[in-house]
Amino acid sequence: MRAVVQTVGQASVTVDGEVVGAIENGLLVLLGVTHTDTEQTAQTMARKVHEVRILDGERSAADTGAPILVVSQFTLYGDVRRGRRPSWTAAAPAEVAEPLVTAVVDALRQRGAKVETGRFRAHMLVESTNVGPQTLLLDL
């Protein structure tokens, strides 16, 4: 599982003209799933995202209550080592990935995080205003 975690002043996801998720002053998480990921991987990723000290003053969302916007992003497993056309073979198929993305979101909520989401398998317009900018890659 991979996640790109960004500090944002605001972030939102729009699908077919409707805002389906939006936050202010929190973390935007682009989340990718691969074939070997499990429920345990999802639990670990949720803990890492919630506790990573990327916010001002080396604080985390767990420390500050900052909201989190989670957006499924299979392209994090794109491979362009051969040519210019990405290969998506490392990305888990939707039937595997969707429940694991949901598991990360559920685990974050169980930890007390305020979580918004995109819409799985939808064409999403993701808008954000990065703060810092501060961006991390979490790769499990």
MDAnalysis code that builds the backbone (N, CA, C; Angstrom):
import MDAnalysis as mda
import numpy as np

u = mda.Universe.empty(420, n_residues=140, atom_resindex=np.repeat(np.arange(140), 3), trajectory=True)
u.add_TopologyAttr("name", ["N", "CA", "C"] * 140)
u.add_TopologyAttr("resid", np.arange(1, 141))
u.add_TopologyAttr("resname", ["MET", "ARG", "ALA", "VAL", "VAL", "GLN", "THR", "VAL", "GLY", "GLN", "ALA", "SER", "VAL", "THR", "VAL", "ASP", "GLY", "GLU", "VAL", "VAL", "GLY", "ALA", "ILE", "GLU", "ASN", "GLY", "LEU", "LEU", "VAL", "LEU", "LEU", "GLY", "VAL", "THR", "HIS", "THR", "ASP", "THR", "GLU", "GLN", "THR", "ALA", "GLN", "THR", "MET", "ALA", "ARG", "LYS", "VAL", "HIS", "GLU", "VAL", "ARG", "ILE", "LEU", "ASP", "GLY", "GLU", "ARG", "SER", "ALA", "ALA", "ASP", "THR", "GLY", "ALA", "PRO", "ILE", "LEU", "VAL", "VAL", "SER", "GLN", "PHE", "THR", "LEU", "TYR", "GLY", "ASP", "VAL", "ARG", "ARG", "GLY", "ARG", "ARG", "PRO", "SER", "TRP", "THR", "ALA", "ALA", "ALA", "PRO", "ALA", "GLU", "VAL", "ALA", "GLU", "PRO", "LEU", "VAL", "THR", "ALA", "VAL", "VAL", "ASP", "ALA", "LEU", "ARG", "GLN", "ARG", "GLY", "ALA", "LYS", "VAL", "GLU", "THR", "GLY", "ARG", "PHE", "ARG", "ALA", "HIS", "MET", "LEU", "VAL", "GLU", "SER", "THR", "ASN", "VAL", "GLY", "PRO", "GLN", "THR", "LEU", "LEU", "LEU", "ASP", "LEU"])
u.atoms.positions = np.array([
    [0.854, -1.169, 0.000],
    [0.000, 0.000, 0.000],
    [0.896, 1.226, 0.000],
    [0.495, 2.210, -0.775],
    [1.212, 3.474, -0.857],
    [0.248, 4.619, -0.607],
    [0.790, 5.658, 0.034],
    [-0.007, 6.861, 0.233],
    [0.882, 8.080, 0.045],
    [0.378, 9.036, -0.708],
    [0.987, 10.353, -0.774],
    [0.168, 11.218, 0.176],
    [0.842, 11.768, 1.179],
    [0.172, 12.556, 2.214],
    [0.642, 13.999, 2.087],
    [-0.310, 14.912, 1.912],
    [0.000, 16.326, 1.739],
    [-0.730, 17.157, 2.778],
    [-0.053, 18.152, 3.321],
    [-0.732, 19.114, 4.176],
    [-1.453, 20.107, 3.272],
    [-2.705, 20.376, 3.576],
    [-3.510, 21.247, 2.726],
    [-4.284, 22.268, 3.551],
    [-4.453, 23.456, 2.949],
    [-5.333, 24.467, 3.525],
    [-6.782, 24.137, 3.224],
    [-6.972, 23.546, 2.044],
    [-8.289, 23.052, 1.656],
    [-8.087, 21.986, 0.605],
    [-9.029, 21.041, 0.545],
    [-9.024, 20.025, -0.503],
    [-10.450, 19.539, -0.684],
    [-10.768, 19.198, -1.930],
    [-12.115, 18.692, -2.210],
    [-12.079, 17.731, -3.379],
    [-13.125, 16.911, -3.446],
    [-13.318, 15.973, -4.543],
    [-14.707, 16.220, -5.111],
    [-14.756, 16.413, -6.430],
    [-16.019, 16.639, -7.121],
    [-16.232, 15.523, -8.127],
    [-17.450, 14.973, -8.144],
    [-17.841, 13.941, -9.109],
    [-19.132, 14.397, -9.774],
    [-19.115, 14.484, -11.097],
    [-20.300, 14.900, -11.855],
    [-20.903, 16.200, -11.319],
    [-20.042, 17.162, -10.998],
    [-20.500, 18.467, -10.542],
    [-20.897, 18.538, -9.081],
    [-20.811, 17.437, -8.350],
    [-21.192, 17.396, -6.935],
    [-19.953, 17.199, -6.074],
    [-19.771, 18.053, -5.059],
    [-18.673, 17.874, -4.110],
    [-19.043, 16.699, -3.217],
    [-18.214, 15.647, -3.274],
    [-18.497, 14.433, -2.486],
    [-17.642, 14.347, -1.232],
    [-16.597, 15.167, -1.138],
    [-15.749, 15.206, 0.042],
    [-14.958, 16.490, 0.051],
    [-14.829, 17.113, 1.233],
    [-14.081, 18.362, 1.335],
    [-13.580, 18.541, 2.762],
    [-12.367, 19.113, 2.880],
    [-11.794, 19.427, 4.185],
    [-11.106, 20.776, 4.132],
    [-10.819, 21.305, 5.317],
    [-9.993, 22.498, 5.461],
    [-8.937, 22.213, 6.517],
    [-7.714, 22.703, 6.263],
    [-6.618, 22.600, 7.222],
    [-6.410, 21.178, 7.734],
    [-6.026, 20.314, 6.810],
    [-5.818, 18.921, 7.178],
    [-4.874, 18.215, 6.240],
    [-5.154, 16.939, 6.004],
    [-4.308, 16.090, 5.174],
    [-5.093, 15.539, 3.992],
    [-4.505, 15.667, 2.806],
    [-5.012, 15.004, 1.611],
    [-4.181, 13.738, 1.447],
    [-4.856, 12.590, 1.356],
    [-4.182, 11.301, 1.241],
    [-4.609, 10.636, -0.062],
    [-3.650, 10.486, -0.982],
    [-3.878, 9.725, -2.206],
    [-3.401, 8.314, -1.902],
    [-4.290, 7.323, -2.014],
    [-4.032, 5.973, -1.510],
    [-4.089, 4.941, -2.616],
    [-2.994, 4.183, -2.768],
    [-2.916, 3.114, -3.756],
    [-2.777, 1.761, -3.082],
    [-3.366, 0.749, -3.713],
    [-3.362, -0.614, -3.168],
    [-2.714, -1.550, -4.180],
    [-1.889, -2.464, -3.674],
    [-1.274, -3.475, -4.526],
    [-1.783, -4.867, -4.143],
    [-1.375, -5.872, -4.889],
    [-1.909, -7.234, -4.759],
    [-1.654, -7.886, -3.412],
    [-0.557, -7.547, -2.766],
    [-0.185, -8.221, -1.522],
    [-0.757, -7.547, -0.278],
    [-1.493, -6.463, -0.435],
    [-2.045, -5.760, 0.721],
    [-3.157, -6.563, 1.373],
    [-3.267, -6.379, 2.689],
    [-4.246, -7.112, 3.493],
    [-4.961, -6.144, 4.434],
    [-5.879, -6.672, 5.198],
    [-6.563, -5.892, 6.237],
    [-5.532, -5.339, 7.227],
    [-4.516, -6.126, 7.552],
    [-3.464, -5.664, 8.471],
    [-2.690, -4.497, 7.859],
    [-2.416, -4.551, 6.562],
    [-1.747, -3.443, 5.882],
    [-2.600, -2.181, 5.995],
    [-3.900, -2.334, 5.823],
    [-4.821, -1.198, 5.922],
    [-4.788, -0.586, 7.327],
    [-4.767, -1.428, 8.345],
    [-4.704, -0.944, 9.732],
    [-3.398, -0.177, 9.976],
    [-2.296, -0.722, 9.486],
    [-0.999, -0.074, 9.654],
    [-0.959, 1.262, 8.927],
    [-1.486, 1.305, 7.703],
    [-1.499, 2.558, 6.948],
    [-2.339, 3.610, 7.668],
    [-3.483, 3.214, 8.181],
    [-4.335, 4.167, 8.904],
    [-3.579, 4.748, 10.104],
    [-2.896, 3.900, 10.853],
    [-2.127, 4.373, 12.006],
    [-1.038, 5.348, 11.564],
    [-0.308, 4.990, 10.508],
    [0.775, 5.855, 10.020],
    [0.240, 7.215, 9.570],
    [-0.835, 7.198, 8.776],
    [-1.413, 8.460, 8.296],
    [-1.863, 9.317, 9.469],
    [-2.525, 8.715, 10.427],
    [-3.077, 9.452, 11.565],
    [-1.978, 10.006, 12.470],
    [-0.869, 9.277, 12.586],
    [0.163, 9.656, 13.547],
    [1.399, 10.314, 12.932],
    [1.480, 10.403, 11.592],
    [2.673, 11.003, 10.979],
    [2.755, 12.480, 11.380],
    [3.931, 12.903, 11.794],
    [4.141, 14.255, 12.317],
    [4.570, 15.195, 11.183],
    [3.595, 15.500, 10.325],
    [3.855, 16.343, 9.153],
    [3.246, 17.740, 9.302],
    [2.379, 17.924, 10.278],
    [1.735, 19.222, 10.471],
    [2.657, 20.172, 11.234],
    [2.325, 21.450, 11.235],
    [3.147, 22.461, 11.907],
    [3.484, 22.034, 13.334],
    [4.709, 22.338, 13.734],
    [5.157, 22.005, 15.078],
    [5.400, 20.521, 15.281],
    [5.646, 19.807, 14.171],
    [5.854, 18.353, 14.211],
    [4.709, 17.638, 14.925],
    [3.508, 18.043, 14.552],
    [2.308, 17.435, 15.135],
    [1.609, 16.598, 14.076],
    [0.720, 15.738, 14.528],
    [-0.007, 14.824, 13.639],
    [-1.495, 15.151, 13.656],
    [-2.227, 14.495, 12.763],
    [-3.693, 14.624, 12.780],
    [-4.244, 14.076, 14.092],
    [-3.595, 13.052, 14.632],
    [-4.020, 12.507, 15.926],
    [-3.863, 13.549, 17.027],
    [-2.785, 14.347, 16.950],
    [-2.535, 15.388, 17.956],
    [-3.505, 16.550, 17.831],
    [-3.810, 16.944, 16.585],
    [-4.529, 18.203, 16.342],
    [-6.000, 18.039, 16.002],
    [-6.405, 16.834, 15.637],
    [-7.779, 16.638, 15.170],
    [-7.979, 17.102, 13.739],
    [-6.891, 17.317, 13.007],
    [-6.992, 17.771, 11.619],
    [-7.765, 16.747, 10.789],
    [-8.650, 17.199, 9.916],
    [-9.412, 16.276, 9.075],
    [-8.543, 15.664, 7.980],
    [-9.013, 14.547, 7.440],
    [-8.276, 13.798, 6.421],
    [-9.210, 13.511, 5.253],
    [-8.751, 13.806, 4.047],
    [-9.489, 13.479, 2.823],
    [-8.745, 12.343, 2.134],
    [-9.371, 11.170, 2.033],
    [-8.762, 9.988, 1.427],
    [-9.332, 9.798, 0.025],
    [-8.420, 9.709, -0.964],
    [-8.809, 9.533, -2.355],
    [-8.071, 8.323, -2.911],
    [-8.814, 7.338, -3.399],
    [-8.212, 6.161, -4.011],
    [-7.430, 6.574, -5.253],
    [-6.209, 6.026, -5.407],
    [-5.332, 6.466, -6.491],
    [-4.504, 5.281, -6.995],
    [-5.094, 4.466, -7.880],
    [-4.390, 3.287, -8.376],
    [-3.126, 3.644, -9.143],
    [-3.047, 4.869, -9.659],
    [-1.889, 5.258, -10.459],
    [-0.608, 5.375, -9.636],
    [-0.695, 5.314, -8.318],
    [0.516, 5.297, -7.497],
    [1.351, 4.049, -7.761],
    [0.735, 3.045, -8.370],
    [1.457, 1.831, -8.735],
    [1.758, 1.759, -10.232],
    [1.683, 2.891, -10.917],
    [2.066, 2.929, -12.326],
    [3.565, 2.724, -12.482],
    [3.960, 1.998, -13.516],
    [5.366, 1.687, -13.755],
    [5.738, 2.138, -15.167],
    [6.701, 3.061, -15.257],
    [7.141, 3.561, -16.560],
    [8.628, 3.266, -16.797],
    [9.127, 2.216, -16.189],
    [10.541, 1.867, -16.385],
    [10.815, 1.452, -17.825],
    [9.815, 0.961, -18.520],
    [9.979, 0.550, -19.917],
    [9.072, 1.411, -20.793],
    [9.644, 2.391, -21.397],
    [8.873, 3.222, -22.313],
    [8.124, 4.334, -21.626],
    [7.119, 4.838, -22.331],
    [6.355, 5.988, -21.842],
    [4.942, 5.643, -21.429],
    [4.482, 4.459, -21.796],
    [3.124, 4.057, -21.440],
    [3.166, 3.310, -20.108],
    [2.485, 3.825, -19.084],
    [2.536, 3.166, -17.771],
    [1.913, 1.767, -17.805],
    [2.498, 0.897, -17.029],
    [1.922, -0.409, -16.762],
    [1.232, -0.321, -15.400],
    [0.060, -0.909, -15.314],
    [-0.706, -0.848, -14.059],
    [-0.742, -2.214, -13.363],
    [0.119, -3.132, -13.753],
    [0.046, -4.502, -13.225],
    [0.277, -4.585, -11.723],
    [1.000, -3.634, -11.148],
    [1.238, -3.669, -9.700],
    [0.042, -3.167, -8.898],
    [-0.879, -2.472, -9.546],
    [-2.076, -1.982, -8.858],
    [-3.069, -3.128, -8.688],
    [-3.636, -3.221, -7.506],
    [-4.640, -4.252, -7.251],
    [-5.896, -3.954, -8.059],
    [-6.604, -5.006, -8.519],
    [-7.858, -4.762, -9.221],
    [-8.887, -4.144, -8.275],
    [-9.860, -3.478, -8.849],
    [-10.860, -2.756, -8.060],
    [-11.531, -3.638, -7.008],
    [-11.790, -4.903, -7.343],
    [-12.474, -5.796, -6.401],
    [-11.637, -6.036, -5.149],
    [-10.327, -5.950, -5.271],
    [-9.420, -6.112, -4.132],
    [-9.182, -4.767, -3.454],
    [-8.980, -3.736, -4.245],
    [-8.595, -2.429, -3.719],
    [-9.717, -1.730, -2.953],
    [-10.923, -1.761, -3.473],
    [-12.005, -0.999, -2.842],
    [-12.226, -1.374, -1.378],
    [-12.331, -2.672, -1.033],
    [-12.523, -2.988, 0.387],
    [-11.337, -2.570, 1.265],
    [-10.136, -2.555, 0.708],
    [-8.977, -2.161, 1.506],
    [-8.910, -0.650, 1.692],
    [-9.306, 0.108, 0.689],
    [-9.418, 1.568, 0.857],
    [-10.468, 1.863, 1.925],
    [-11.594, 1.171, 1.849],
    [-12.642, 1.335, 2.860],
    [-12.128, 0.953, 4.243],
    [-11.311, -0.078, 4.322],
    [-10.745, -0.507, 5.609],
    [-9.841, 0.571, 6.205],
    [-9.061, 1.253, 5.366],
    [-8.216, 2.353, 5.852],
    [-9.097, 3.473, 6.393],
    [-10.125, 3.844, 5.643],
    [-11.047, 4.909, 6.072],
    [-11.719, 4.523, 7.386],
    [-12.220, 3.297, 7.471],
    [-12.876, 2.834, 8.699],
    [-11.919, 2.853, 9.883],
    [-10.677, 2.406, 9.658],
    [-9.684, 2.384, 10.738],
    [-9.344, 3.799, 11.203],
    [-9.257, 4.740, 10.270],
    [-9.024, 6.132, 10.650],
    [-10.173, 6.655, 11.499],
    [-11.386, 6.361, 11.101],
    [-12.560, 6.817, 11.867],
    [-12.598, 6.168, 13.243],
    [-12.228, 4.901, 13.336],
    [-12.186, 4.225, 14.632],
    [-11.153, 4.853, 15.559],
    [-10.128, 5.445, 14.969],
    [-9.099, 6.139, 15.752],
    [-9.564, 7.544, 16.158],
    [-10.741, 7.956, 15.705],
    [-11.282, 9.262, 16.057],
    [-11.064, 10.343, 15.020],
    [-10.522, 9.992, 13.865],
    [-10.262, 10.985, 12.826],
    [-11.547, 11.370, 12.102],
    [-11.623, 12.645, 11.712],
    [-12.707, 13.107, 10.839],
    [-12.223, 12.852, 9.411],
    [-12.937, 11.992, 8.687],
    [-12.484, 11.560, 7.369],
    [-13.546, 11.834, 6.315],
    [-13.121, 12.428, 5.220],
    [-13.933, 12.587, 4.021],
    [-13.294, 11.709, 2.952],
    [-14.058, 11.373, 1.910],
    [-13.518, 10.503, 0.865],
    [-13.939, 10.980, -0.514],
    [-13.226, 10.431, -1.490],
    [-13.653, 10.551, -2.873],
    [-14.653, 9.446, -3.146],
    [-14.871, 9.140, -4.409],
    [-15.798, 8.068, -4.786],
    [-15.033, 7.064, -5.633],
    [-14.984, 5.834, -5.164],
    [-14.224, 4.792, -5.825],
    [-14.752, 4.555, -7.234],
    [-13.846, 4.382, -8.187],
    [-14.125, 4.116, -9.598],
    [-14.814, 5.262, -10.336],
    [-14.857, 6.425, -9.731],
    [-15.461, 7.585, -10.393],
    [-14.368, 8.445, -10.999],
    [-14.733, 9.220, -12.015],
    [-13.822, 10.221, -12.555],
    [-13.926, 11.418, -11.626],
    [-12.860, 11.673, -10.861],
    [-12.898, 12.690, -9.815],
    [-12.079, 13.908, -10.206],
    [-12.570, 15.062, -9.822],
    [-11.821, 16.300, -9.904],
    [-11.331, 16.577, -8.484],
    [-10.020, 16.456, -8.272],
    [-9.443, 16.668, -6.946],
    [-8.745, 18.019, -6.952],
    [-9.173, 18.886, -6.053],
    [-8.583, 20.215, -5.938],
    [-7.978, 20.349, -4.549],
    [-6.812, 20.996, -4.491],
    [-6.197, 21.207, -3.180],
    [-5.305, 22.439, -3.207],
    [-5.140, 23.009, -2.040],
    [-4.184, 24.076, -1.817],
    [-3.187, 23.543, -0.809],
    [-1.980, 23.248, -1.299],
    [-0.952, 22.686, -0.427],
    [-0.435, 23.753, 0.522],
    [-0.096, 23.313, 1.714],
    [0.490, 24.185, 2.722],
    [1.915, 23.722, 2.949],
    [2.825, 24.635, 2.879],
    [4.244, 24.310, 3.082],
    [5.050, 24.508, 1.814],
    [4.919, 23.712, 0.812],
    [4.188, 22.444, 0.791],
    [4.966, 21.343, 1.519],
    [4.209, 20.497, 2.149],
    [4.787, 19.353, 2.838],
    [4.108, 18.101, 2.281],
    [4.903, 17.204, 1.743],
    [4.387, 16.000, 1.103],
    [5.267, 14.816, 1.483],
    [4.634, 13.711, 1.867],
    [5.350, 12.468, 2.191],
    [4.820, 11.323, 1.365],
    [5.685, 10.371, 1.086],
    [5.284, 9.103, 0.497],
    [5.398, 8.043, 1.573],
    [4.281, 7.413, 1.907],
    [4.283, 6.291, 2.846],
    [4.151, 5.034, 2.008],
    [5.108, 4.152, 2.097],
    [5.152, 2.946, 1.271],
    [5.292, 1.741, 2.182],
    [4.243, 0.946, 2.286],
    [4.269, -0.227, 3.176],
    [4.492, -1.492, 2.385],
])
